[in-house]
Each structure stands twice: as structure tokens, then as C-alpha cells.
Amino acid sequence: MTERLNSPRGGAAEKFGCPRLIVGISGASGVIYGARLLELLRPLPVETHLVISRAAEVTLALETGLKPAVVRSRANVVHAIGDLAAPISSGSFKTIGMVVAPCSIRSMAEIASGVTTTLLSRAADVVLKERRRLVLMVRETPLHTGHLRSLTALSEMGAVIAPPVPAFYAKPQTIADIIDQTLGRVLDLFGLETGLVKRWGEPSGAKDRPEPGDAGD
């Protein structure tokens, strides 16, 4: 099932509408990255398509005070994890790519093998085959050789492996600072500017940072 919740926000749009970005949230630790990513995208001229796994909903309850409905409300369009007939399962549905935030090892392995069992891994596979940008925020440590081989295969296929590693040169003061810096750098890969990234050798642009929402937004 596909559910359209919000109209895209922002200014300039493509000829046939705003560019579309798929956001996948898997069940790995760090679901706050996906939840916050959707929040950062809301003011931008991008139509967000969310697919969230059932395991991610469990992790959301364990790690945050957010309800799944709140996270879904931050997306423009929400697709059910089992809906393999959703638009994002087809290469003919144009997007600028996909971010999986966070990306579990199971999801990573499915994408690497091409044997996809959910809409999340199927959508990622489509992004790869269409030569669009796929960014995987793989959340696991330490990694054994099998993990590393799968990650190498994904990189060779064109995926960007972007583990959520803190940038301490930015001198973060809070966990929110760490999260926003990491997500800002991920969105850099799509040419999307949040104004939150502290860039090496440049003045900070993070003066008017949007504050993270709470469970009631």
C-alpha cells in the first residue's frame, strides 16, 4: 500500500515535479538517523518516499520516544514494506536515488546479492540497476570478512558506503550535532544543502539549525 501524506516543500522543482528521494529505514541500531533525515528533507524541494521495516519500528521504540506514525508523517509518500508492486519497485519510476539510514547487515546482504525479499531491498536494487545514487549508512561493528566482501561488491556496483562515523573536527557539543553533521554530509552526495554542515576551512553555516521534532509533532 502506498500512502501520500504531504505535498513536497521548497522552491524550484523539476519540469515534471520535485525530484524524488527514497528513504529506507531498516532495523539496525541508529534509527534516529532515518527519522532525522526525513525531518531535514522537509524544507527542501524534494519529494520523499519512505519505506520502513517492521524491525525498524521495534528499534524505534527501543531507542527513541518517537512513534512510527510520527516518522511516517515526515515523509511525503509512505510505502508498505511488503508492497513489492509499489512505484519505487520499478526503474521506470524516476528518482534521484535512495538512502538507507541506518542500513542493517541483513538489508546490506540482500542488496549485495540481488535476492530481495522486501520493498526496501528491492527499491535499493532498482536504484543500483538504474545507475542512480544509493547511499548505505551501514551500522555494524566490528565487521567480519564476509561483511567486507559484500560491502566491496556493493561499492563495485556503484553504491556509496557511508557508515555514520562522527566528524570530531566539527567539535560537536551534543548527539544532535553529530547526527546532523553526518546526515548533512550524506545529503551532500545528492547535491542537497541543509546549511548544517560544518565544513573544513569554511565558516559554519549552522546558525539557524532546525530543531529536532519530538514525539508529538
Accessible surface in RSA format (square Angstrom, percent):
REM  Atomic radii and reference values for relative SASA: ProtOr
REM  Chains: A
REM  Algorithm: Lee & Richards
REM  Probe-radius: 1.40
REM  Slices: 20
REM RES _ NUM      All-atoms   Total-Side   Main-Chain    Non-polar    All polar
REM                ABS   REL    ABS   REL    ABS   REL    ABS   REL    ABS   REL
RES MET A   1   150.92  78.2 124.86  82.6  26.05  62.0  95.86  81.5  55.05  72.9
RES THR A   2    59.91  42.6  32.40  32.8  27.51  65.6  30.70  41.2  29.21  44.2
RES GLU A   3    78.26  44.9  74.84  56.6   3.42   8.2  24.85  48.1  53.42  43.6
RES ARG A   4   144.90  60.8 115.99  59.1  28.91  68.8  61.10  83.5  83.81  50.8
RES LEU A   5    64.33  35.8  33.25  23.8  31.07  78.1  36.59  25.7  27.73  74.6
RES ASN A   6    32.91  22.7  25.84  25.0   7.07  17.0   8.70  20.9  24.21  23.4
RES SER A   7    87.75  74.2  76.19 101.7  11.57  26.6  36.64  78.0  51.12  71.6
RES PRO A   8    45.99  33.5  24.83  22.6  21.16  76.9  24.83  20.5  21.16 131.5
RES ARG A   9    93.20  39.1  85.85  43.8   7.35  17.5  40.54  55.4  52.66  31.9
RES GLY A  10    50.78  62.6   0.00   N/A  50.78  62.6  14.44  39.6  36.34  81.4
RES GLY A  11    64.44  79.5   0.00   N/A  64.44  79.5  40.03 109.9  24.41  54.7
RES ALA A  12    90.35  83.1  65.68 101.4  24.67  56.1  77.79 109.6  12.56  33.3
RES ALA A  13    58.98  54.2  24.52  37.8  34.46  78.4  28.12  39.6  30.86  81.8
RES GLU A  14    99.41  57.1  84.14  63.7  15.27  36.4  39.00  75.4  60.41  49.3
RES LYS A  15   185.49  90.5 140.87  86.4  44.62 106.2  98.82  89.0  86.67  92.3
RES PHE A  16   185.68  92.9 148.65  92.1  37.02  96.3 157.72  95.6  27.96  80.0
RES GLY A  17    32.85  40.5   0.00   N/A  32.85  40.5  29.22  80.2   3.62   8.1
RES CYS A  18    29.75  22.5  14.64  16.3  15.10  35.5   0.37   0.9  29.37  31.7
RES PRO A  19    23.72  17.3  21.64  19.7   2.08   7.6  23.72  19.6   0.00   0.0
RES ARG A  20    72.85  30.6  70.40  35.9   2.45   5.8   4.49   6.1  68.36  41.4
RES LEU A  21     0.00   0.0   0.00   0.0   0.00   0.0   0.00   0.0   0.00   0.0
RES ILE A  22     2.96   1.7   2.96   2.2   0.00   0.0   2.96   2.1   0.00   0.0
RES VAL A  23     0.00   0.0   0.00   0.0   0.00   0.0   0.00   0.0   0.00   0.0
RES GLY A  24     0.00   0.0   0.00   N/A   0.00   0.0   0.00   0.0   0.00   0.0
RES ILE A  25     1.23   0.7   1.23   0.9   0.00   0.0   1.23   0.9   0.00   0.0
RES SER A  26     1.54   1.3   1.54   2.1   0.00   0.0   1.54   3.3   0.00   0.0
RES GLY A  27    22.32  27.5   0.00   N/A  22.32  27.5   4.65  12.8  17.68  39.6
RES ALA A  28    12.29  11.3   3.30   5.1   8.99  20.5  12.29  17.3   0.00   0.0
RES SER A  29    48.22  40.8  39.92  53.3   8.30  19.1  25.20  53.7  23.03  32.3
RES GLY A  30    10.07  12.4   0.00   N/A  10.07  12.4   9.85  27.0   0.22   0.5
RES VAL A  31     0.42   0.3   0.24   0.2   0.18   0.4   0.24   0.2   0.18   0.5
RES ILE A  32    56.15  32.0  56.13  41.8   0.02   0.1  56.13  40.4   0.02   0.1
RES TYR A  33    23.39  10.9  23.39  13.3   0.00   0.0   9.26   7.0  14.13  17.4
RES GLY A  34     0.00   0.0   0.00   N/A   0.00   0.0   0.00   0.0   0.00   0.0
RES ALA A  35     0.04   0.0   0.04   0.1   0.00   0.0   0.04   0.1   0.00   0.0
RES ARG A  36     6.46   2.7   6.46   3.3   0.00   0.0   6.02   8.2   0.44   0.3
RES LEU A  37     0.00   0.0   0.00   0.0   0.00   0.0   0.00   0.0   0.00   0.0
RES LEU A  38     0.12   0.1   0.00   0.0   0.12   0.3   0.00   0.0   0.12   0.3
RES GLU A  39    26.54  15.2  20.99  15.9   5.55  13.2  14.61  28.3  11.93   9.7
RES LEU A  40     5.88   3.3   1.34   1.0   4.54  11.4   1.92   1.3   3.96  10.7
RES LEU A  41     0.59   0.3   0.03   0.0   0.56   1.4   0.03   0.0   0.56   1.5
RES ARG A  42    71.40  30.0  63.71  32.5   7.69  18.3  22.07  30.2  49.33  29.9
RES PRO A  43    79.11  57.7  60.78  55.4  18.33  66.6  66.12  54.6  12.99  80.7
RES LEU A  44    26.98  15.0  26.89  19.2   0.08   0.2  26.91  18.9   0.07   0.2
RES PRO A  45    41.41  30.2  41.26  37.6   0.14   0.5  41.26  34.1   0.14   0.9
RES VAL A  46     1.90   1.3   0.16   0.1   1.74   4.2   0.16   0.1   1.74   4.7
RES GLU A  47    16.70   9.6  16.70  12.6   0.00   0.0   0.64   1.2  16.06  13.1
RES THR A  48     3.57   2.5   3.57   3.6   0.00   0.0   2.08   2.8   1.49   2.3
RES HIS A  49     3.73   2.0   3.73   2.6   0.00   0.0   3.73   3.8   0.00   0.0
RES LEU A  50     0.00   0.0   0.00   0.0   0.00   0.0   0.00   0.0   0.00   0.0
RES VAL A  51     0.00   0.0   0.00   0.0   0.00   0.0   0.00   0.0   0.00   0.0
RES ILE A  52     8.09   4.6   3.43   2.6   4.66  11.2   3.43   2.5   4.66  12.7
RES SER A  53    18.70  15.8  18.70  25.0   0.00   0.0  18.47  39.3   0.23   0.3
RES ARG A  54   172.28  72.3 168.10  85.7   4.18  10.0  72.21  98.7 100.07  60.6
RES ALA A  55    57.91  53.3  48.56  74.9   9.36  21.3  54.24  76.4   3.68   9.7
RES ALA A  56     0.21   0.2   0.04   0.1   0.17   0.4   0.04   0.1   0.17   0.5
RES GLU A  57    48.64  27.9  44.37  33.6   4.26  10.2   7.44  14.4  41.19  33.6
RES VAL A  58    92.67  61.0  88.16  79.8   4.51  10.9  92.52  80.4   0.15   0.4
RES THR A  59    14.81  10.5  14.81  15.0   0.00   0.0   5.86   7.9   8.95  13.5
RES LEU A  60     2.63   1.5   2.63   1.9   0.00   0.0   2.63   1.8   0.00   0.0
RES ALA A  61    77.42  71.2  50.91  78.6  26.51  60.3  55.99  78.8  21.44  56.8
RES LEU A  62   143.57  80.0 108.87  77.9  34.70  87.2 111.16  78.1  32.41  87.2
RES GLU A  63    79.44  45.6  42.90  32.5  36.54  87.0  35.07  67.8  44.37  36.2
RES THR A  64    31.53  22.4   9.64   9.8  21.89  52.2  21.49  28.9  10.04  15.2
RES GLY A  65    60.90  75.1   0.00   N/A  60.90  75.1  41.73 114.5  19.16  42.9
RES LEU A  66    16.43   9.1  12.32   8.8   4.11  10.3  12.32   8.7   4.11  11.0
RES LYS A  67   134.57  65.6 134.57  82.6   0.00   0.0  77.26  69.5  57.31  61.0
RES PRO A  68    36.71  26.8  36.71  33.5   0.00   0.0  36.71  30.3   0.00   0.0
RES ALA A  69    70.83  65.1  61.67  95.2   9.16  20.8  64.46  90.8   6.37  16.9
RES VAL A  70    16.01  10.5  14.26  12.9   1.75   4.2  16.00  13.9   0.01   0.0
RES VAL A  71     0.50   0.3   0.50   0.4   0.00   0.0   0.50   0.4   0.00   0.0
RES ARG A  72    68.40  28.7  68.40  34.9   0.00   0.0  20.26  27.7  48.14  29.2
RES SER A  73    43.32  36.6  40.20  53.7   3.12   7.2  37.11  79.0   6.22   8.7
RES ARG A  74     5.98   2.5   4.17   2.1   1.81   4.3   0.61   0.8   5.36   3.3
RES ALA A  75     0.00   0.0   0.00   0.0   0.00   0.0   0.00   0.0   0.00   0.0
RES ASN A  76     7.89   5.4   7.89   7.6   0.00   0.0   0.00   0.0   7.89   7.6
RES VAL A  77     3.15   2.1   3.15   2.9   0.00   0.0   3.15   2.7   0.00   0.0
RES VAL A  78     9.74   6.4   8.87   8.0   0.87   2.1   8.87   7.7   0.87   2.4
RES HIS A  79     1.69   0.9   0.23   0.2   1.46   3.7   0.23   0.2   1.46   1.7
RES ALA A  80    40.55  37.3  29.68  45.8  10.86  24.7  39.37  55.4   1.18   3.1
RES ILE A  81    15.33   8.7  12.09   9.0   3.24   7.8  12.09   8.7   3.24   8.8
RES GLY A  82    52.64  64.9   0.00   N/A  52.64  64.9  29.50  81.0  23.14  51.8
RES ASP A  83    29.60  20.7  22.40  22.3   7.20  17.0   8.62  20.3  20.98  20.9
RES LEU A  84    92.50  51.5  76.18  54.5  16.32  41.0  76.79  53.9  15.71  42.3
RES ALA A  85    93.93  86.4  61.13  94.3  32.80  74.6  68.39  96.3  25.54  67.7
RES ALA A  86     2.82   2.6   0.00   0.0   2.82   6.4   1.43   2.0   1.38   3.7
RES PRO A  87    53.75  39.2  43.54  39.7  10.21  37.1  53.75  44.4   0.00   0.0
RES ILE A  88     2.39   1.4   0.00   0.0   2.39   5.7   1.15   0.8   1.23   3.3
RES SER A  89    13.07  11.0  10.27  13.7   2.80   6.4   1.27   2.7  11.80  16.5
RES SER A  90    45.59  38.5  41.69  55.6   3.91   9.0  30.38  64.7  15.21  21.3
RES GLY A  91    10.98  13.5   0.00   N/A  10.98  13.5   3.55   9.7   7.44  16.7
RES SER A  92   102.83  86.9  66.87  89.2  35.96  82.8  56.63 120.6  46.20  64.7
RES PHE A  93    39.33  19.7  33.71  20.9   5.62  14.6  38.17  23.1   1.16   3.3
RES LYS A  94   149.59  73.0 146.33  89.8   3.26   7.8  89.54  80.6  60.04  64.0
RES THR A  95    15.65  11.1   1.80   1.8  13.84  33.0   4.96   6.7  10.69  16.2
RES ILE A  96    51.86  29.5  38.64  28.8  13.22  31.9  44.72  32.2   7.14  19.4
RES GLY A  97     0.00   0.0   0.00   N/A   0.00   0.0   0.00   0.0   0.00   0.0
RES MET A  98     0.00   0.0   0.00   0.0   0.00   0.0   0.00   0.0   0.00   0.0
RES VAL A  99     0.00   0.0   0.00   0.0   0.00   0.0   0.00   0.0   0.00   0.0
RES VAL A 100     0.00   0.0   0.00   0.0   0.00   0.0   0.00   0.0   0.00   0.0
RES ALA A 101     0.00   0.0   0.00   0.0   0.00   0.0   0.00   0.0   0.00   0.0
RES PRO A 102     0.12   0.1   0.12   0.1   0.00   0.0   0.12   0.1   0.00   0.0
RES CYS A 103     0.02   0.0   0.00   0.0   0.02   0.0   0.00   0.0   0.02   0.0
RES SER A 104    20.52  17.3  19.74  26.4   0.78   1.8  16.59  35.3   3.93   5.5
RES ILE A 105    34.20  19.5  31.62  23.6   2.58   6.2  31.62  22.8   2.58   7.0
RES ARG A 106   170.55  71.6 161.60  82.4   8.95  21.3  69.57  95.1 100.98  61.2
RES SER A 107    16.83  14.2  14.96  20.0   1.88   4.3   1.95   4.2  14.88  20.8
RES MET A 108     1.44   0.7   1.44   1.0   0.00   0.0   1.44   1.2   0.00   0.0
RES ALA A 109    44.31  40.7  40.43  62.4   3.87   8.8  41.38  58.3   2.92   7.7
RES GLU A 110    22.81  13.1  21.05  15.9   1.77   4.2  17.09  33.1   5.73   4.7
RES ILE A 111     0.94   0.5   0.00   0.0   0.94   2.3   0.00   0.0   0.94   2.6
RES ALA A 112    20.34  18.7   6.11   9.4  14.23  32.4   6.30   8.9  14.04  37.2
RES SER A 113    74.78  63.2  37.33  49.8  37.45  86.3  44.55  94.9  30.23  42.3
RES GLY A 114    38.85  47.9   0.00   N/A  38.85  47.9  16.65  45.7  22.20  49.7
RES VAL A 115   105.04  69.1  99.54  90.1   5.50  13.2 103.62  90.0   1.42   3.9
RES THR A 116    35.96  25.6  12.73  12.9  23.23  55.4   0.08   0.1  35.87  54.2
RES THR A 117    79.52  56.6  54.29  55.0  25.23  60.1  58.83  79.0  20.69  31.3
RES THR A 118    41.37  29.4  40.89  41.5   0.47   1.1  36.16  48.6   5.21   7.9
RES LEU A 119     0.00   0.0   0.00   0.0   0.00   0.0   0.00   0.0   0.00   0.0
RES LEU A 120     2.58   1.4   2.58   1.8   0.00   0.0   2.58   1.8   0.00   0.0
RES SER A 121     0.50   0.4   0.50   0.7   0.00   0.0   0.50   1.1   0.00   0.0
RES ARG A 122    71.69  30.1  71.69  36.5   0.00   0.0  13.23  18.1  58.46  35.4
RES ALA A 123     0.03   0.0   0.00   0.0   0.03   0.1   0.00   0.0   0.03   0.1
RES ALA A 124     0.00   0.0   0.00   0.0   0.00   0.0   0.00   0.0   0.00   0.0
RES ASP A 125    32.02  22.4  31.73  31.6   0.29   0.7   0.00   0.0  32.02  31.9
RES VAL A 126     2.83   1.9   2.83   2.6   0.00   0.0   2.83   2.5   0.00   0.0
RES VAL A 127     0.92   0.6   0.92   0.8   0.00   0.0   0.92   0.8   0.00   0.0
RES LEU A 128    11.92   6.6   9.70   6.9   2.21   5.6  10.44   7.3   1.48   4.0
RES LYS A 129   100.22  48.9  78.77  48.3  21.45  51.1  58.71  52.8  41.51  44.2
RES GLU A 130    63.59  36.5  43.67  33.0  19.93  47.4   3.83   7.4  59.76  48.8
RES ARG A 131   197.89  83.1 164.20  83.7  33.69  80.2  71.97  98.4 125.92  76.3
RES ARG A 132    50.52  21.2  37.32  19.0  13.20  31.4  20.41  27.9  30.12  18.3
RES ARG A 133   103.22  43.3  95.40  48.6   7.82  18.6  18.97  25.9  84.25  51.1
RES LEU A 134     0.02   0.0   0.00   0.0   0.02   0.0   0.00   0.0   0.02   0.0
RES VAL A 135     0.00   0.0   0.00   0.0   0.00   0.0   0.00   0.0   0.00   0.0
RES LEU A 136     0.00   0.0   0.00   0.0   0.00   0.0   0.00   0.0   0.00   0.0
RES MET A 137     0.22   0.1   0.22   0.1   0.00   0.0   0.22   0.2   0.00   0.0
RES VAL A 138     6.14   4.0   2.95   2.7   3.18   7.7   2.95   2.6   3.18   8.6
RES ARG A 139    91.93  38.6  84.30  43.0   7.64  18.2  11.16  15.2  80.77  49.0
RES GLU A 140    76.88  44.1  62.62  47.4  14.25  33.9   4.73   9.2  72.14  58.9
RES THR A 141   103.85  73.9  87.79  89.0  16.07  38.3  59.76  80.3  44.10  66.7
RES PRO A 142   122.50  89.3 110.39 100.6  12.11  44.0 113.26  93.5   9.24  57.4
RES LEU A 143    60.87  33.9  37.53  26.9  23.34  58.7  38.05  26.7  22.82  61.4
RES HIS A 144   110.68  60.5 101.58  70.6   9.10  23.3  87.48  90.2  23.20  27.0
RES THR A 145    76.27  54.2  73.21  74.2   3.07   7.3  37.91  50.9  38.36  58.0
RES GLY A 146    33.55  41.4   0.00   N/A  33.55  41.4  26.35  72.3   7.20  16.1
RES HIS A 147    27.67  15.1  26.90  18.7   0.77   2.0  18.66  19.2   9.01  10.5
RES LEU A 148    88.41  49.2  87.18  62.4   1.23   3.1  87.51  61.5   0.90   2.4
RES ARG A 149   171.51  72.0 163.07  83.1   8.45  20.1  59.75  81.7 111.77  67.7
RES SER A 150    31.26  26.4  26.57  35.5   4.70  10.8   4.50   9.6  26.76  37.5
RES LEU A 151    17.07   9.5  16.17  11.6   0.89   2.2  16.48  11.6   0.59   1.6
RES THR A 152    73.94  52.6  69.08  70.0   4.86  11.6  47.95  64.4  25.99  39.3
RES ALA A 153    34.58  31.8  32.04  49.4   2.54   5.8  33.76  47.5   0.81   2.1
RES LEU A 154     0.00   0.0   0.00   0.0   0.00   0.0   0.00   0.0   0.00   0.0
RES SER A 155    62.51  52.8  49.66  66.3  12.85  29.6  13.36  28.4  49.15  68.9
RES GLU A 156   141.30  81.1 101.60  76.9  39.70  94.5  49.16  95.1  92.14  75.2
RES MET A 157    79.96  41.4  61.69  40.8  18.27  43.5  44.45  37.8  35.51  47.0
RES GLY A 158    46.82  57.7   0.00   N/A  46.82  57.7  31.06  85.2  15.77  35.3
RES ALA A 159     6.82   6.3   0.00   0.0   6.82  15.5   0.00   0.0   6.82  18.1
RES VAL A 160    38.80  25.5  35.49  32.1   3.31   8.0  38.80  33.7   0.00   0.0
RES ILE A 161    47.93  27.3  24.04  17.9  23.88  57.6  24.04  17.3  23.88  64.8
RES ALA A 162    20.04  18.4  15.01  23.2   5.03  11.4  19.64  27.7   0.40   1.1
RES PRO A 163    64.15  46.7  54.73  49.9   9.42  34.2  54.73  45.2   9.42  58.5
RES PRO A 164    18.13  13.2   4.94   4.5  13.19  48.0   5.05   4.2  13.08  81.3
RES VAL A 165   102.83  67.7  89.54  81.1  13.29  32.0  90.53  78.7  12.30  33.4
RES PRO A 166    49.06  35.8  39.19  35.7   9.88  35.9  39.22  32.4   9.84  61.2
RES ALA A 167    25.02  23.0  15.19  23.4   9.83  22.4  21.27  29.9   3.75   9.9
RES PHE A 168   140.28  70.2 126.64  78.4  13.64  35.5 127.06  77.0  13.22  37.8
RES TYR A 169   104.16  48.6  74.34  42.3  29.81  77.6  71.75  53.9  32.40  39.9
RES ALA A 170     9.16   8.4   3.67   5.7   5.49  12.5   7.03   9.9   2.13   5.6
RES LYS A 171   155.72  76.0 148.40  91.1   7.32  17.4  96.68  87.0  59.04  62.9
RES PRO A 172    31.56  23.0   9.77   8.9  21.79  79.2  11.26   9.3  20.31 126.2
RES GLN A 173   146.54  81.9 112.30  82.1  34.24  81.5  49.69 105.8  96.86  73.5
RES THR A 174    75.19  53.5  63.94  64.8  11.25  26.8  71.73  96.3   3.46   5.2
RES ILE A 175   131.05  74.6 126.89  94.5   4.16  10.0 126.89  91.4   4.16  11.3
RES ALA A 176    34.48  31.7  29.33  45.3   5.15  11.7  32.04  45.1   2.44   6.5
RES ASP A 177    29.57  20.7  25.37  25.3   4.20   9.9   8.68  20.4  20.89  20.8
RES ILE A 178    39.04  22.2  36.68  27.3   2.35   5.7  38.70  27.9   0.34   0.9
RES ILE A 179    14.54   8.3  14.54  10.8   0.00   0.0  14.54  10.5   0.00   0.0
RES ASP A 180     1.54   1.1   1.54   1.5   0.00   0.0   1.09   2.6   0.45   0.4
RES GLN A 181     9.49   5.3   8.79   6.4   0.70   1.7   7.42  15.8   2.07   1.6
RES THR A 182    13.25   9.4   8.24   8.4   5.01  11.9  12.00  16.1   1.26   1.9
RES LEU A 183     0.00   0.0   0.00   0.0   0.00   0.0   0.00   0.0   0.00   0.0
RES GLY A 184     0.73   0.9   0.00   N/A   0.73   0.9   0.06   0.2   0.67   1.5
RES ARG A 185   116.03  48.7 113.76  58.0   2.27   5.4  27.41  37.5  88.62  53.7
RES VAL A 186     5.27   3.5   4.60   4.2   0.67   1.6   5.17   4.5   0.10   0.3
RES LEU A 187     0.00   0.0   0.00   0.0   0.00   0.0   0.00   0.0   0.00   0.0
RES ASP A 188    39.73  27.8  20.95  20.8  18.78  44.4  15.79  37.2  23.93  23.9
RES LEU A 189    59.45  33.1  46.74  33.4  12.71  31.9  49.78  35.0   9.67  26.0
RES PHE A 190    29.72  14.9   2.92   1.8  26.80  69.7  11.92   7.2  17.80  50.9
RES GLY A 191    70.05  86.4   0.00   N/A  70.05  86.4  38.05 104.4  31.99  71.6
RES LEU A 192    23.67  13.2  20.82  14.9   2.84   7.1  22.68  15.9   0.99   2.7
RES GLU A 193    98.02  56.3  84.46  63.9  13.56  32.3  62.27 120.5  35.75  29.2
RES THR A 194    28.20  20.1   2.24   2.3  25.97  61.9   6.75   9.1  21.45  32.4
RES GLY A 195    27.65  34.1   0.00   N/A  27.65  34.1  26.01  71.4   1.64   3.7
RES LEU A 196     6.86   3.8   2.41   1.7   4.45  11.2   2.41   1.7   4.45  12.0
RES VAL A 197     7.01   4.6   1.15   1.0   5.87  14.1   1.15   1.0   5.87  15.9
RES LYS A 198    71.38  34.8  70.61  43.3   0.77   1.8  38.60  34.7  32.78  34.9
RES ARG A 199    67.55  28.4  58.42  29.8   9.12  21.7  29.30  40.0  38.24  23.2
RES TRP A 200   203.02  81.5 179.97  87.1  23.04  54.1 153.46  81.8  49.56  80.4
RES GLY A 201    78.44  96.7   0.00   N/A  78.44  96.7  39.41 108.1  39.04  87.4
RES GLU A 202   103.17  59.2  84.75  64.1  18.42  43.9  26.63  51.5  76.54  62.5
RES PRO A 203   127.18  92.7 102.98  93.9  24.20  88.0 115.39  95.3  11.80  73.3
RES SER A 204    50.37  42.6  34.32  45.8  16.05  37.0  31.24  66.5  19.13  26.8
RES GLY A 205    48.19  59.4   0.00   N/A  48.19  59.4  31.16  85.5  17.02  38.1
RES ALA A 206    18.40  16.9   1.68   2.6  16.72  38.0   2.33   3.3  16.07  42.6
RES LYS A 207   178.80  87.2 145.26  89.1  33.54  79.8  95.02  85.5  83.78  89.2
RES ASP A 208   136.52  95.6 106.89 106.4  29.63  70.1  43.10 101.4  93.42  93.2
RES ARG A 209    59.35  24.9  47.41  24.2  11.94  28.4  29.64  40.5  29.71  18.0
RES PRO A 210    56.51  41.2  45.43  41.4  11.08  40.3  56.51  46.7   0.00   0.0
RES GLU A 211   126.52  72.6 108.04  81.7  18.48  44.0  60.12 116.3  66.40  54.2
RES PRO A 212    60.48  44.1  42.10  38.4  18.38  66.8  42.10  34.8  18.38 114.2
RES GLY A 213    27.90  34.4   0.00   N/A  27.90  34.4  13.07  35.9  14.84  33.2
RES ASP A 214    98.39  68.9  91.54  91.1   6.85  16.2  42.31  99.6  56.08  55.9
RES ALA A 215    46.08  42.4  32.81  50.6  13.27  30.2  32.98  46.4  13.09  34.7
RES GLY A 216    72.07  88.9   0.00   N/A  72.07  88.9  37.12 101.9  34.95  78.3
RES ASP A 217    82.55  57.8  34.65  34.5  47.89 113.3  62.12 146.2  20.43  20.4
END  Absolute sums over single chains surface
CHAIN  1 A    10489.0       7948.6       2540.4       6202.3       4286.7
END  Absolute sums over all chains
TOTAL         10489.0       7948.6       2540.4       6202.3       4286.7
